[in-house]
Amino acid sequence: MGAQVVGEGWANVSGESGKKSGNLAARRHRSTVIGLSAAVVIVLVCAVVAAVIVVRSGPGDPIVAAPPAAVTADPGVQPVPEDTAPPSREALAAALAPVVANPALGTLTGVVSDAETGEILWSQGESQPMIPASTTKLLTAAAALLTLELDSRVETTVVAGAEPGSIVLVGTGDPTITSLPPDRDGYYPGAAHLTDVVEQIRASGTEVTSVAVDTSRYTGSPMAQGWLPEDVGAGFITPTEPVMIDGGRADPAVDASPRSPAPALDAAKALASALGVPPESVGTGTAPDGAQVLATVQSAPLRDRLLQMMEHSDNVLAESIGREVAMHTGRPASFDGATDAVLGALADAGLDTGGAVLHDTSGLSVDNRLSAGLLDAVLTEAVGDDLPALRPMLDYLPVAGATGSLSERYATDGRVGAGWVRAKTGTLSEASGLAGYVVDSSTRVLAFALMSNGTSPDVSRPALDAVAATLRTCGCE
């Protein structure tokens, strides 16, 4: 089995208090109303459907009772109250003790913080390096929000080749172009269509006889340290190249569809096929300097791609966005360049990245190591006032029991936590993570980061969900 199962011993409970260390210690003034629609209490009055009630009191015609008055739904969003007290550290530790002691969690580390003040309310192995799985994408998203514009897009071009009739597909980092017809979205809504490229080439009047693909924008190995080759066929990743069709998927509508082992070349083959060029006339090449541009298409804006990356834990998007950060900061568009850029952006913003080891920006590598403390610090900064650029991240997180990688979780045990927990998931064969925030029963917003290593996600994910559900119900005053 590949490392990625889903597209995606115990330390003593310390109950310790204290602020985050380093530069962040002094940066804890919090606004009570959390922006966007992220941490709010949703008040919804459900509609009562009027019904005809039939009463049978004996022989003869039934008596039809008058229907009840209709009730109109009056949904609304209210800010979290300003006067709610944070949980007691002692009471929170007591409430968490039974659930964090679950053997299904293997080695568990975690941090729970008060989102308004940033104060740590509970921690266990806060600084211990763990396999983070896809919770790594929290760091990738944060770095992108700190360095790139939300409306930035990635271009893909086709230029004239050196020989008459030859064209070159030039990739700069968009894996989302779809092969589906113009009236259908691919896996990535808002992506460009291959038909757009074809129409522009034909409109240029070029008689195409050969197609090459230029992948020189990315450097280094297309496979990261800690990736398993079988994860390509399993549909979790494809070699990281600067142009793809539908993220390298064989089926553009299926998340975990088997992926291409050569996505850029396959993109060139798809373009050639659409133009009527035989497959033997397709290969790799380099665009000539100053070549005539025959076609240009753009990706969806960064804000949309970040949402898709976070909500569905898309590894291919995470790697392409990591390279966007690298190129924007003057680093090579490679795994080393991307990981250095992501950690560098966080460090420049005042976050302590000491001890963090990344070999990719998606979290698929089994050799990545992060601490729960760093994940929690990113989340509490997203809530606070000092790094407002991170605020959109809160809306990108899946909603428990409703959206993305949390849509099928929190469906049992009375759906405790459903709708209240928003978190990024992480899943590898022996690593599970959950990091996000929750509004507790006292309407206090808590940030949390939980990482479990050493057990199967089949048992560790429900156990992690139970920890987050406990945070929801605790109150713990």
N, C-alpha and C positions, 0 to 999 in steps of 0.2 A: 504494500500500500504506500502511496506517496505521502510526503510530509503533510500536505494540506488535506485535512479531512473534510472541512466545509469551506467553500469559497471564502469558505473560511477554513521532610518531616516538619513539624510545626514549632514555631517559636512561641514563647510565652506572649500572651496579650499584654502589651505594655501599658495601655491606657495613658501613654505619656502625653503631656501637653507641650505647647511651644510653637514657635513660628517656624517658617521655612528658613533655612540658613542662607548665608551669602547676601547678595544684593537685594533679594526679595524680602528680607526680613523687615525692611523699612517701607515696603510698598504694599501696605495692606489696608488702605482706606477703601472701603467698599460702598457702592451705591446699593440701596435696598431694592430698588426696582431693577430687575435684570432685563437687559435690552432684548430686542427682537421679540420673538414669542417663546423664548427658550425656557426660562424657569418661571413659570406662572401657575397660578391656581386657576383652572378652567371651570367656570360655573356654567352648568348647562341644565336647563329645565326641560326634561324630555316631554315630547308631545304625547298626549293620550289619544289614541285613535278611537273616534266615536264608534260605538257598536250598537246594534239593535239587539235588545235583550228579550228573548221569548220566554214567557212564564206560562207554564201549563198547570192550572189549578184543578183540572178535572176534565170530564168529557166535554166535547164541543170544540169550538174554535179557540186557538191559543190567544192569549192576551199579549199584545205587543207593548212593551214598556217604552216610554219616551227615551230617546238616546240621551246620554249625558252631554253636557256642554263641552264643546271642543276646547282644548287647551293648546295655545300656540307656544311653540318652542321659543325660548328667549336666550340663546347662547350669548356668552360674553367672556371676556378675558379680563382678569383683575390682577394687579400686581401683588406680589407676596407682601403680607403685612409687615410694617416696619418695626412693630413692637414684639415680635416673636423672639423668645429667648433661645439661644443655642442649646443643644442637648448637653446634659451633664456627662462629663467624660467617664465617670464611674458607672453611671446607669447605662451608657452606650456600650461600654466594655462588657457589662454583665449581660446585656441583651445579645451581643454578638458572640459571646463565649461558646454557646452550644453549636451554632452554625459554622463557625470557623474551625471548630474541632472535628468536623466531619472528615473521616479518613478518605472520602472520595476526592478531597481537595489536594491530596498529596502534600507537596511543599507549597504552602501558601504564604505570599507576602501581600501586604496591602496598607493603604492609608485612607482614612476618612477625615475630611476637613470641613470646617464651616466655610461655606462659599462666600459669605459676606466679609468675614475677617481674615480668611486664609489660615486660621488657627487649626493645627492638627488636633483632632479629638480622639483619634484611635490610630494606632499603627502596629504593624507586625513585619519585621524585616524590611523596614522602609528603604534602606540603602542597598539591599541585597540584589546583585545582578540576577536577572531571570530571563528565560526565553519569553519575549513579549508577544510573539505571533503578530496578528494584525492590529493590535493596539499601537504598534509602531506607526500606523497611519495617522494617529493624533499628532505626532511630531512632524510628519510630512505636511499635513494640512496646516499646522501652525507656521512652519517655515514658509510655505507658499503665501499664506495670508500676510506675513511680515515683510515679504520681499516683492511680491507680484501684485499687479492690479487685478481686481475682481473681474473686470471686463476684458482682460487680455485673452487673446486667441492664438492658436498655433496654425501656421500656414503650411500647406503642401502645394508644391508647384510641379508643373511639367514644362520642360524647356526643350528647345531643339537640340539635337545631338550634333556631333562633329560631321557626320556623314548625311547626305540627303536622305530623307525619309526616316531617319533615326530620331527618337525622342528619349528623354531621360526623366524619370519620375524621381523627384528630389524630396526626400523626407526630412523634416525638421522636428518631428516629435509628436505627430498626431496619430494615435492608434485607432481612432474612432470612425473613420470613413466607412460607410456602409455600402454593401453590394445590393441592398434591397431597392425596389422601385421607388421613385420619388414620392409616391403617396403613402409610403410606409416608413416608420422609424425603425432603425436598427436597434441593437441592444443599447446604444447610447443615444437617447433623444437629443435632437438638435444637431447631430453630426452632419457633415457634408455627405452627399451621395456620390458614388462613383459615376453615375450618369451625368452629374454636373461637370465632371472632368472631361468625360467623353464628348459632351456637347460643345465645350469650349475648344477642344482640339479640332473637332470637325469644323467649327466656325472659323478657325484660323486658316482653313484651306490646306492644311498639311496632309499629304498622302503618306501615312505611316507604314513603314516596312519592318521596323524593329523597335523594341522597347527595352531600355535598361533602367535599373534602379540604383540610385546613389544613396548609400547609407553612411557616408563619411561624416555626417554631423555627429553621430555617436562614436565613441572610441572605447577601446578595451573589449573584454569578453562580453558576449550578450547574455551569459548565464552567471548568476552571482554565486559566491561562496556560500555553501549551505543549502543550495537548491538541489532537489533530486530530479534527475532527468525524466523519471516516470511522471512527474507532475505536469509535463507538457501534454502527454496523451490523456491524462486524467482531467484536463481542462482547467487547471489552476493557474497556469502561467504559460507564456510563450517567450522565446528568446527576445531580449529587449532590443528592438531595432526601431529606427525613427519614422517608419511608415508601416501601417498595417491596414487590413480590411476587417472591420468588426472585431478588433482586438485579437485577431488571429484565430477566431472561432471557426470551426467547420460549419456550425449552424448559427447564423447571426442572431437568432432569437433566444438562444439557450445559454444561460450563464456558464454552466460547467461543461459546455460542449468541448470535445477534444480540440486542442490548439495545434497550430501549424508549427513545425520545427524550423521553418524558414519563412517567417511572416512577410518580410519585405519583398522577397522574390515572389512569393505568392501574390502579393499586391500587384506587382508588375505583370504577372501572368493574367490576373483578373482584368487589368486594364487592357492588355493585349487582346484578350478574348473578346472584350466588348468592342474593340476596334477592328476585329477580324484579322489580327496578326497571329500567325501560327506560333505555338509554344516554343518551337526550336529557334525562334528569333527573339527570345527573351533572355536577358542575362543581367549581370551587374556592370556598373560603369560609374563614371564621374562626369558631372555636368561641366561643359566647357565654360571658361570664364566669359562673362558677358553674353551668355546665350540668350536667344529670344525666348521670352516667356509665352507659352502657348495656353496655359491654364493655371488658375489659382483657386484653391478652396480653403476655407477656414474651419477650425473646430468650433464647438460651442464655447462660450465664455468660461473663464476659470471657475466662476461661482457655480456653474452647473456641473462642471467636471468634478469639482471637489465634493459636491453633494452626491454624485454618482459613486465616486470613490469611497466615501465614508459609509453611505447607506448600504451599499451592496458589497463592501469590502473588496473592491476591484483591484487586484494586484497589478494588472497591466497599466491602468491609469495611474496608480501610485508611482510606478517606476518612471513613467513619462513626465509626471508632474515634478518628481524629484530632479530629473534632468533639466526641466525648465528653471528650477531654482538654481541649479549649478551654472547653467549658461548665463543667467541673469547676473550672477555674482562673479562671473569671470573664471569659473572653474571648468574643467573638462566635463563633457557630457558622458560620464562613465559612472560605474557604481561607486568608485572611490570619490569622484567629484561630487556626485549627488549626496552621498552620506555625509561628506565633509561640509557641504553647503547647508544641509538641513541642521546638523548639530551646530554649525557656525552661526546660523541665523538665530537659533535659540539662545546661544551663549551671548551673542551681541545684544539680545533683548534682556539680559540679566538673569537668565535661567541657568542653574548649575547643571551642566551636562557631564560632570566628572564621572568616570566609570562607565559611561554609555559606549557600547560597541555596536556599530551597525555595518552590515554588509549589503544591505538593500534598503529601499525606502518603502517597501510594501509589508515587510514582516514575515515573508515566506521563508527566509533563511533560518535554519535551525541554529545558526551560530551567532545570531543577534543576542545582545544582552542589554536590558534596561532595568531600571529600578522603578518600583511603584511610586517612590517619592517624586521622580521626574515627571511621570505621567500625571500625577495629582497636581503638581505645580503648574503644568501647562493648562489643566482644566480650571484651576482657581484663578489663573491669570486671565483666562477667557471671560470669566465672570466679572473680574475687577475693572477698575478705572484706568490702570496704568498702561495697559496694552489693548486699547479698544479695537485694534485691527484683528484681534483674535475672536471677537464677539460672534461673528457669523458661524464659527465652529459649533456653537451650541445648537444651532438649528440644523446642522448637518448630521447630528447623531441620530441613530435609529431609535424609534419609540418602542418600548417593551410591549409585546403583544399586538403590534400594529404595523410597523414598517421595517423594510430592509432585513438585515441579518438578525433582528430581534422579533420579526413578525410571527414566528412560530414558537416563540418562547413565552413564558409566563402564562401558559394556557391552562395550567392545573392549579390546585391548591387555592381555589377561589380567585384566581387571577390577581393575587396580591402583587402589587408593583406594576401591573399592566397600565399603561398610560401615564404612569408617574416616573418611571425610570427611563432615562435616555442615556445610552451608552454605546461606546465602540466595542465591538466584540473582537476576540482573537482566538483562533483555533488552529492548532497543529496536532500531530498525532499524539504527543504527550505534553501539550501545553495549551492552556486556555486562559483567556483574559477577559476582563470586563472593566471598563473605565468610563465614567461619565458623571452624571449628577442625578439627584432625586429630591423631590419635595417631600419631607417627612410629614407625619400626621399632625404635627404642630405648625405646619406650613413654613418650616425652616428649610432652606436649600443646602444640601450637603453634596460636596464633591467627593468622589471615591475612585480609587484605582486598585484593582484586585488582580493578582496573577497566580495561577496554579500550574505547577510543573510536576511531571512524574506520573500522572494518571491519564486514563483515556478521557477524551472530552465527552463521551457518552455519559460518564458519571460526574465529571468535574463541572460541566456547564450547568446542570440543574443545581448543583451545590453552590456555585457562584450566584446563580439567580436567587437562591434562598438568602444569601448574605445581603444582596441588594434589596430584596423584599423586606428583610428585617429592618434595614435602614428606613424604609418607607413607613413601616408600622410603629417604629419605636417611640418617637416623641422624646422619651428618655430625659425628662426634666428632673 
